[in-house]
């Protein structure tokens, strides 16, 4: 996890980009995580390595997209990520490429694929394993949401834009007081949405973006599957012994429950999954909720999570086998 913290979390160096806002460092090398010239994590299959901006197989290929869970935070090496495990499970002639973007929401996940799809050969299957970030970000105040939802670090972006607007107004002759009004926001804009609104907004955005994924997949002749990613408290009420120790230590640094509130409850996770399933059914998109499948497939004391969102190597392996069995 220290190797990830060096370059791949909010305390590290963020690679700011147009359109996507941010993506991973390029050509990063370590014993744990490696990226190509564009920042995609390298996947490892039987005797081969591949990525969108590196060694691209002749095709056909499969793509697993999403945020940091797909990227593989927590995996001890590139070969332990979901893309790599699926490639090993399905054989050398069925390569999987990692299209995970750390801290991306559904808008950014869609943009990432749209911007770099031209680098890929024929695609057989697209798996979008996602969901938590959109729900977590729906907790931010209304003024940060915009048309396509809030994104991580958006407060820094909006603060910089506000300062630019203030400077431009001052240069145009406005008084300091008039210029500073750009930061005035109503009580409604500053309020945190209630739980019903959070779920409704996250579902609406996810399903809206899934409709575009559906059209892209149809045009490419690829099979699309949406998978709601597991969250540790959505899988089981009581964590495994190792997880309990880790979660307790992490909560001393940043209180997960305070940050994410009600959405970390199992009943909320099931409700979110049910509403997403209704949206996917209307679109004709295959969808399944991985949390109950993971709970049924593992013992209560199996160590699956390195934090409440990301997996251990064993967790990656179990999830990859569940994906393989249900696709």
SVG drawing of the C-alpha trace seen along z (x, -y; Angstrom):
<svg xmlns="http://www.w3.org/2000/svg" viewBox="-37 -50 47 71">
<polyline fill="none" stroke="black" stroke-width="0.4" points="0.0,0.0 3.0,-2.3 3.9,-1.8 0.5,-2.9 0.6,-5.9 3.8,-7.2 2.1,-8.1 -1.5,-6.8 -3.5,-8.5 -4.6,-12.0 -1.6,-12.6 0.7,-11.8 1.4,-13.5 -1.8,-14.0 -1.4,-14.0 -4.0,-16.6 -5.4,-16.2 -7.9,-17.9 -11.3,-16.2 -10.6,-13.4 -9.4,-15.8 -6.7,-13.3 -5.2,-9.9 -2.3,-7.8 1.4,-8.6 2.9,-7.4 5.7,-4.8 5.6,-4.1 7.8,-1.2 7.9,0.6 7.7,4.2 4.0,3.6 2.4,1.4 3.4,0.6 1.8,-1.7 2.3,-2.2 3.1,-5.4 -0.5,-6.6 -1.0,-5.6 -3.0,-2.4 -2.0,0.4 -0.3,3.3 -2.2,6.6 -0.3,10.0 -1.6,13.1 0.0,16.5 3.4,15.6 2.3,12.1 1.8,8.5 -0.6,6.0 -2.2,2.6 -4.0,0.0 -0.9,-2.3 1.7,0.5 1.7,4.0 -1.7,4.4 -2.7,7.9 -3.8,8.4 -7.3,9.2 -9.9,9.9 -9.6,8.6 -11.7,8.1 -11.9,4.9 -12.6,4.5 -13.4,0.9 -14.2,-1.0 -12.3,-2.9 -9.7,-2.0 -11.0,1.5 -10.5,2.4 -7.1,0.5 -6.1,2.8 -5.3,0.8 -4.3,3.4 -2.9,6.0 0.6,6.9 1.6,7.0 0.2,6.4 -0.5,10.1 -3.0,10.1 -5.4,7.5 -8.8,8.5 -7.8,8.1 -4.8,10.3 -6.6,13.0 -9.4,13.1 -6.8,13.5 -5.2,16.4 -8.5,18.0 -9.8,17.8 -6.5,18.6 -3.8,17.0 -6.0,16.4 -8.5,14.3 -6.5,11.3 -8.1,8.8 -7.1,5.1 -7.2,2.9 -9.3,-0.3 -9.6,-1.1 -9.1,-4.8 -8.3,-5.5 -11.0,-7.7 -13.0,-8.0 -16.8,-8.4 -19.1,-7.0 -18.5,-10.1 -14.8,-9.7 -15.0,-5.9 -17.0,-6.5 -14.7,-9.3 -11.6,-7.2 -12.9,-4.4 -14.1,-6.9 -10.8,-8.7 -8.6,-5.5 -10.9,-3.0 -9.2,-3.7 -6.0,-2.0 -7.8,1.4 -8.4,4.2 -11.8,6.0 -13.4,6.2 -15.4,9.3 -16.5,8.3 -16.7,5.2 -17.2,5.5 -17.9,2.3 -17.3,3.0 -18.2,-0.2 -20.9,-2.0 -19.5,-3.1 -17.9,-6.3 -21.0,-7.7 -23.0,-7.0 -20.2,-8.3 -19.8,-11.5 -23.6,-12.1 -23.2,-13.0 -21.3,-16.2 -23.2,-19.5 -25.4,-20.4 -23.1,-23.2 -20.4,-20.6 -22.7,-18.3 -23.1,-20.0 -24.8,-18.1 -22.7,-14.9 -22.0,-14.6 -19.2,-15.6 -15.7,-14.2 -12.9,-13.6 -10.8,-16.8 -13.6,-18.9 -13.5,-21.4 -9.9,-22.3 -11.0,-22.7 -14.0,-24.9 -11.9,-27.0 -9.3,-27.7 -12.1,-28.6 -13.7,-30.9 -10.4,-32.7 -10.0,-33.1 -13.5,-34.6 -12.7,-37.0 -9.5,-38.1 -11.2,-38.6 -14.0,-40.7 -11.5,-42.8 -9.6,-43.4 -12.8,-44.4 -13.4,-47.1 -15.6,-45.4 -15.2,-46.3 -13.7,-43.7 -17.1,-43.1 -18.8,-42.7 -16.1,-40.4 -16.3,-38.2 -20.0,-37.5 -19.0,-34.6 -18.5,-32.6 -21.9,-33.4 -24.0,-30.2 -27.5,-29.6 -28.3,-27.3 -29.8,-24.8 -26.5,-24.8 -24.5,-24.1 -26.8,-21.4 -25.9,-17.8 -28.5,-15.8 -30.6,-13.3 -30.2,-9.6 -33.1,-9.2 -31.7,-12.0 -28.2,-10.5 -29.4,-7.1 -31.7,-8.6 -28.9,-10.8 -26.3,-8.1 -28.7,-5.7 -29.8,-8.2 -26.2,-9.2 -25.0,-5.6 -27.9,-4.4 -27.6,-7.4 -23.9,-6.7 -24.7,-2.9 -27.0,-3.8 -24.0,-5.3 -21.9,-2.3 -24.7,-0.1 -24.6,-2.0 -20.8,-1.8 -20.8,1.9 -23.5,2.6 -21.5,0.6 -18.4,2.6 -20.2,5.9 -19.1,6.4 -21.1,7.9 -21.6,5.4 -22.0,6.4 -22.5,4.0 -21.3,5.3 -22.0,3.4 -18.7,3.5 -18.6,4.9 -18.0,2.8 -16.9,4.6 -20.0,3.7 -22.2,4.6 -20.7,8.1 -21.0,8.9 -21.9,7.0 -18.9,8.2 -15.5,8.0 -12.9,10.8 -10.4,10.5 -7.6,9.0 -10.1,6.6 -11.4,5.5 -7.9,4.5 -7.1,2.7 -10.5,0.8 -10.0,-0.3 -6.5,-1.7 -7.7,-3.4 -10.7,-5.0 -8.2,-6.7 -6.8,-8.4 -10.0,-9.1 -13.4,-8.0 -15.1,-6.1 -18.5,-6.0 -18.5,-9.8 -17.4,-10.4 -19.9,-8.1 -22.7,-7.8 -25.7,-5.7 -24.6,-4.5 -22.1,-2.1 -25.0,-0.1 -25.8,3.3 -29.5,2.5 -28.6,-0.7 -26.2,1.3 -29.1,3.7 -31.5,0.9 -28.9,-0.8 -28.4,2.5 -32.1,3.1 -32.6,-0.4 -29.6,0.1 -30.9,3.5 -34.3,1.9 -32.4,-0.7 -30.3,2.0 -33.3,4.2 -34.9,1.3 -31.8,0.8 -31.4,4.5 -27.9,4.5 -26.8,7.6 -26.1,6.6 -25.4,8.3 -24.6,7.3 -21.3,8.8 -21.7,8.3 -24.2,11.1 -22.3,13.4 -19.1,12.7 -20.8,13.3 -22.1,16.7 -18.8,17.8 -16.6,17.1 -16.4,17.9 -17.0,15.3 -13.3,15.2 -11.8,15.0 -9.6,11.9 -10.8,10.2 -10.4,6.5 -7.3,4.4 -9.6,1.5 -13.4,1.2 -13.2,0.8 -10.1,2.6 -9.1,6.2 -6.2,8.4 -4.7,10.7 -7.0,13.4 -10.0,11.1 -9.0,10.3 -8.7,14.0 -12.2,14.9 -13.8,11.9 -12.2,12.9 -13.5,16.4 -17.0,15.1 -16.8,12.9 -15.6,15.7 -18.5,17.9 -21.2,15.3 -20.3,13.6"/>
</svg>
